[in-house]
Amino acid sequence: MSNKKTNGLHLRILSALVISGPAIAAIYFGSPFFNIMIALFAILMGWEWSKLCLGEFKLPGILLSAYVGIIPLLSFINIPLLEVILITPVMCALLFALTLNNKGRIWFAIGALYLSIPICAFIFLRSADAIGVSVVFWIACMVVATDTGGYAFGITIGGPKLAPKISPKKTWAGLIGGMTGAFLTGLAFSLGFDWAEPILISCLSAGLAVIAQMGDLFESHAKRHFDVKDSSQIIPGHGGILDRLDGMMSASAFMAGLILATSGDILLWF
C-alpha cells in the first residue's frame, strides 16, 4: 500500500475514533446531550445540502439549517415531532420559492423533508422507553457492519455492479456482505441484551441493511447529479456528515416508521 493510501487510512481511523467517543457518550446519556448532538449534526447537514444543491450557503441555506437544527430541541418545550413532519411540506415550498433562479432548487427544497424525517426518527428512537439507548446503538452498529461487510465482500468477491450509474464501486456481492454483517450484528445484540426474538431481529437487521444501502445510493445520486465527490470535507478522511450518516438516516427513519405502523408492537421483539 502506498504512503498516501496508508496516511489516508490512518486519518480515517483517527477521525473515527475522535468522533465515536462523544457520539457514544451522547447516545448513552440521552437527553439533553443526544438532542444537542443531533441538533449540531442537523445544522451541518443543512449547510452541506445547501452547498451541494445550490453551490452556496445564503439565506435559503440558513433557513434550512435553522429549521432542521431546532427539531431536536423541540422536546424541551413539549412540541410533538408529528407537528414538525406536518409542516415540513410548507418549508419545502418556501425553500423552493426562495431559490427559483437556481437549477438545484427542486433538490434543495426536497432537503427539508430528506433531513427532517431522519432527525425526528433519531430523537423518537432514543426516547423509546428503557430500550431506546440499546436500539440506537444497535442501528448505529448495524449500519457500520453493513458498510464493513459490503466493503469486504465487494473487494474480495467483486462481480456485477449494484447501481453502476449511481455508485460504480458498489456490487451485488457487497450488498450481500452488508446484509450478512447486519444479520450477525443483530444476532450479537439480541444475545448480548437478551432480546426476545433474536432470529427476527437478525432478519430485520439484514433488511435494514438494504434500506441503509438505499439511503447511501440516494445521497450518491445527489452528489453525482451535482458532480460533487463529498458533501463536505468537515470530517478528515471521511468527507461530510451526510456522507457518514446517509445509511443511518434511512435505516432510522424506516425503523421509526415500523414502530409507528405496528403501534409499538415490534418493540416486543426487543
ZAVO-745017 format. One line per field, with one value per residue (C-alpha): residue number from 0; residue in three letters; x, y, z. Coordinates in Angstrom, 3 decimals, padded with zeros to 6 digits. Layout:
REM ZAVO-745017
k <- [NUM_...]
r <- [ALA_...]
c1 <- [X_...]
c2 <- [Y_...]
c3 <- [Z_...]
***
This chain:
REM ZAVO-745017
k <- [0_1_2_3_4_5_6_7_8_9_10_11_12_13_14_15_16_17_18_19_20_21_22_23_24_25_26_27_28_29_30_31_32_33_34_35_36_37_38_39_40_41_42_43_44_45_46_47_48_49_50_51_52_53_54_55_56_57_58_59_60_61_62_63_64_65_66_67_68_69_70_71_72_73_74_75_76_77_78_79_80_81_82_83_84_85_86_87_88_89_90_91_92_93_94_95_96_97_98_99_100_101_102_103_104_105_106_107_108_109_110_111_112_113_114_115_116_117_118_119_120_121_122_123_124_125_126_127_128_129_130_131_132_133_134_135_136_137_138_139_140_141_142_143_144_145_146_147_148_149_150_151_152_153_154_155_156_157_158_159_160_161_162_163_164_165_166_167_168_169_170_171_172_173_174_175_176_177_178_179_180_181_182_183_184_185_186_187_188_189_190_191_192_193_194_195_196_197_198_199_200_201_202_203_204_205_206_207_208_209_210_211_212_213_214_215_216_217_218_219_220_221_222_223_224_225_226_227_228_229_230_231_232_233_234_235_236_237_238_239_240_241_242_243_244_245_246_247_248_249_250_251_252_253_254_255_256_257_258_259_260_261_262_263_264_265_266_267_268_269]
r <- [MET_SER_ASN_LYS_LYS_THR_ASN_GLY_LEU_HIS_LEU_ARG_ILE_LEU_SER_ALA_LEU_VAL_ILE_SER_GLY_PRO_ALA_ILE_ALA_ALA_ILE_TYR_PHE_GLY_SER_PRO_PHE_PHE_ASN_ILE_MET_ILE_ALA_LEU_PHE_ALA_ILE_LEU_MET_GLY_TRP_GLU_TRP_SER_LYS_LEU_CYS_LEU_GLY_GLU_PHE_LYS_LEU_PRO_GLY_ILE_LEU_LEU_SER_ALA_TYR_VAL_GLY_ILE_ILE_PRO_LEU_LEU_SER_PHE_ILE_ASN_ILE_PRO_LEU_LEU_GLU_VAL_ILE_LEU_ILE_THR_PRO_VAL_MET_CYS_ALA_LEU_LEU_PHE_ALA_LEU_THR_LEU_ASN_ASN_LYS_GLY_ARG_ILE_TRP_PHE_ALA_ILE_GLY_ALA_LEU_TYR_LEU_SER_ILE_PRO_ILE_CYS_ALA_PHE_ILE_PHE_LEU_ARG_SER_ALA_ASP_ALA_ILE_GLY_VAL_SER_VAL_VAL_PHE_TRP_ILE_ALA_CYS_MET_VAL_VAL_ALA_THR_ASP_THR_GLY_GLY_TYR_ALA_PHE_GLY_ILE_THR_ILE_GLY_GLY_PRO_LYS_LEU_ALA_PRO_LYS_ILE_SER_PRO_LYS_LYS_THR_TRP_ALA_GLY_LEU_ILE_GLY_GLY_MET_THR_GLY_ALA_PHE_LEU_THR_GLY_LEU_ALA_PHE_SER_LEU_GLY_PHE_ASP_TRP_ALA_GLU_PRO_ILE_LEU_ILE_SER_CYS_LEU_SER_ALA_GLY_LEU_ALA_VAL_ILE_ALA_GLN_MET_GLY_ASP_LEU_PHE_GLU_SER_HIS_ALA_LYS_ARG_HIS_PHE_ASP_VAL_LYS_ASP_SER_SER_GLN_ILE_ILE_PRO_GLY_HIS_GLY_GLY_ILE_LEU_ASP_ARG_LEU_ASP_GLY_MET_MET_SER_ALA_SER_ALA_PHE_MET_ALA_GLY_LEU_ILE_LEU_ALA_THR_SER_GLY_ASP_ILE_LEU_LEU_TRP_PHE]
c1 <- [000.000_001.357_002.270_-000.586_-003.163_-001.663_-001.788_-005.385_-006.358_-004.686_-006.516_-009.866_-009.244_-008.128_-011.149_-013.495_-012.013_-012.266_-015.907_-017.073_-016.196_-018.510_-021.171_-021.238_-021.442_-024.293_-026.263_-025.675_-026.614_-029.514_-031.242_-030.061_-026.679_-028.098_-030.518_-027.742_-025.505_-028.276_-029.035_-025.388_-025.353_-028.610_-027.234_-024.136_-026.216_-028.349_-025.176_-023.855_-027.134_-027.267_-023.694_-024.364_-027.583_-027.146_-023.377_-023.684_-024.856_-027.019_-030.489_-032.256_-029.492_-029.534_-033.304_-032.889_-030.151_-032.138_-035.282_-033.683_-031.373_-034.221_-036.115_-034.083_-034.607_-038.403_-038.850_-037.515_-040.642_-043.008_-043.716_-044.608_-042.393_-045.505_-046.236_-042.774_-043.466_-046.828_-045.400_-042.307_-044.060_-044.670_-040.943_-040.213_-042.454_-040.814_-037.303_-038.352_-039.836_-036.655_-034.442_-036.446_-033.401_-031.198_-031.108_-030.804_-033.970_-036.001_-033.285_-032.697_-036.377_-036.693_-033.873_-036.262_-038.088_-034.960_-033.303_-036.209_-037.704_-034.493_-033.772_-037.219_-036.564_-033.292_-034.999_-038.035_-035.948_-033.721_-036.777_-038.354_-038.821_-035.988_-034.730_-034.100_-030.381_-029.843_-031.972_-029.973_-026.684_-027.994_-028.914_-025.594_-023.573_-025.759_-025.044_-021.310_-021.412_-023.307_-020.608_-017.815_-019.361_-020.177_-016.624_-015.098_-017.304_-017.041_-013.231_-012.755_-015.576_-016.394_-018.785_-021.770_-022.341_-025.328_-026.023_-023.176_-024.631_-025.052_-022.230_-019.804_-017.956_-020.968_-021.608_-024.296_-021.696_-021.166_-024.892_-024.912_-021.845_-023.565_-026.679_-024.516_-022.709_-026.004_-027.540_-024.617_-024.793_-028.494_-027.777_-024.948_-027.097_-030.024_-027.877_-025.987_-029.112_-031.212_-033.811_-036.948_-036.735_-033.088_-033.826_-036.492_-034.228_-031.335_-033.540_-034.802_-031.178_-030.449_-033.498_-032.407_-029.018_-030.831_-032.604_-029.273_-027.769_-030.726_-030.025_-026.386_-027.350_-029.747_-027.014_-024.585_-027.160_-027.452_-023.669_-023.332_-026.141_-024.235_-020.829_-019.568_-017.371_-018.187_-020.893_-018.074_-014.610_-015.600_-014.506_-010.871_-010.585_-014.339_-015.975_-019.126_-021.754_-024.168_-021.554_-021.285_-024.944_-026.778_-027.332_-028.162_-030.687_-032.696_-032.443_-033.545_-036.443_-037.616_-037.329_-039.254_-041.923_-042.161_-042.681_-045.459_-047.057_-047.191_-048.325_-045.120_-045.738_-042.439_-040.646_-041.832_-039.119_-036.536]
c2 <- [000.000_003.458_006.018_008.232_005.472_004.475_008.052_008.345_005.184_006.388_009.706_007.921_005.755_008.714_010.804_007.892_007.458_011.168_011.322_007.987_008.823_011.849_010.182_007.041_009.156_011.259_008.151_006.542_009.542_010.647_013.993_016.737_015.542_013.373_016.100_018.683_016.353_015.668_019.411_020.109_017.364_018.720_022.241_020.913_018.696_021.688_023.577_020.639_020.160_023.853_023.855_020.645_021.741_025.492_025.869_028.469_028.994_032.073_032.880_029.726_027.506_029.329_028.794_025.087_024.664_026.605_024.573_021.136_022.283_023.276_019.985_018.001_020.792_020.942_018.185_020.616_022.733_019.783_020.313_016.939_015.715_014.894_018.597_019.081_016.467_018.026_021.499_020.285_020.424_024.117_024.569_022.694_025.117_028.127_026.933_026.297_029.801_031.368_029.604_029.933_031.172_028.229_024.996_022.923_024.347_021.097_019.022_021.743_022.055_018.294_018.577_019.855_016.526_014.453_015.828_016.420_012.904_011.089_013.751_013.200_009.454_009.751_011.608_009.307_006.122_007.330_008.270_004.813_003.895_001.976_000.294_003.455_003.501_-000.127_000.301_003.356_001.564_-001.442_000.646_002.500_-000.714_-002.395_000.374_000.219_-003.562_-003.087_-000.756_-003.027_-006.222_-004.543_-003.297_-006.675_-008.692_-006.089_-006.107_-009.862_-011.091_-008.216_-009.183_-007.386_-003.771_-002.870_000.550_001.439_004.772_005.955_004.335_002.416_000.770_-000.946_-004.573_-007.165_-009.127_-006.053_-005.855_-009.493_-008.819_-005.845_-007.882_-010.625_-008.143_-006.608_-010.046_-011.007_-007.656_-008.154_-011.627_-010.361_-007.579_-009.960_-012.378_-009.652_-007.788_-010.966_-009.690_-011.779_-012.581_-012.935_-014.523_-011.975_-009.111_-010.570_-010.809_-007.273_-006.128_-007.695_-005.919_-002.607_-003.123_-002.902_000.268_001.724_000.973_002.700_005.777_005.626_005.341_008.294_010.568_009.196_010.004_013.567_014.016_012.549_014.825_017.878_016.407_016.529_013.881_014.538_016.561_018.456_017.920_018.587_015.109_014.495_011.353_010.755_013.703_015.249_014.487_013.424_011.041_009.321_009.343_008.684_004.973_005.583_008.239_005.905_002.936_005.012_006.573_003.133_001.663_004.566_004.047_000.346_001.185_003.634_001.306_-001.548_000.731_-000.218_-003.980_-004.556_-003.381_-006.595_-008.316_-006.458]
c3 <- [000.000_-000.921_001.724_000.513_000.966_004.322_005.591_004.343_006.192_009.374_009.073_008.640_011.699_013.825_012.779_013.524_016.994_017.788_016.678_018.111_021.737_022.147_019.972_022.129_025.275_023.862_022.868_026.251_028.401_026.194_026.581_026.550_025.250_022.470_021.356_021.243_019.223_016.698_016.511_015.676_013.046_011.609_011.222_009.481_007.196_006.257_005.382_003.349_001.484_000.628_-000.684_-002.608_-004.301_-004.606_-004.568_-001.813_001.752_001.951_003.316_001.993_003.371_006.689_006.916_006.171_008.771_011.358_010.661_010.942_013.738_016.020_015.603_018.194_020.730_020.441_023.019_025.621_025.130_024.596_020.897_019.276_016.447_014.406_014.056_012.556_009.902_009.079_008.448_006.565_003.139_003.825_004.440_001.198_-000.699_000.964_000.133_-003.456_-003.748_-002.389_-004.941_-008.172_-010.081_-009.080_-011.107_-007.938_-006.369_-006.513_-004.885_-002.302_-001.397_-001.005_001.520_004.186_004.038_003.448_006.589_008.959_008.863_009.916_012.537_014.034_013.843_015.780_018.616_018.568_018.728_021.556_023.616_023.227_026.880_028.535_025.356_023.357_024.080_023.038_019.892_018.768_019.452_017.519_014.466_014.554_014.797_012.193_009.675_010.416_009.957_006.683_005.355_006.593_005.247_001.964_001.569_002.475_000.106_-002.635_-002.538_-002.207_-004.482_-006.817_-009.584_-011.114_-010.141_-007.984_-009.492_-011.872_-012.968_-009.382_-007.433_-009.673_-006.773_-005.205_-006.158_-005.507_-003.579_-001.428_-000.728_000.374_002.526_004.106_004.844_006.362_008.596_009.674_010.367_012.595_014.381_015.070_016.420_018.635_020.082_020.610_022.573_024.409_025.530_025.860_023.406_022.940_019.208_018.119_014.718_013.819_014.892_012.899_009.807_010.447_010.645_007.259_005.834_007.322_005.651_002.310_003.459_004.584_001.179_-000.478_001.637_000.614_-003.050_-002.799_-001.498_-004.095_-006.765_-005.471_-005.447_-008.942_-010.181_-008.957_-009.858_-006.265_-004.663_-000.977_000.747_002.509_003.979_007.577_008.752_007.750_005.674_005.627_003.869_005.277_007.890_005.158_003.770_007.142_008.181_004.901_005.611_009.256_008.289_006.049_008.430_011.422_009.524_008.384_011.881_013.398_010.744_011.647_015.294_014.456_011.899_014.420_017.280_019.074_018.915_017.102_020.232_021.893_019.869_021.946]
***
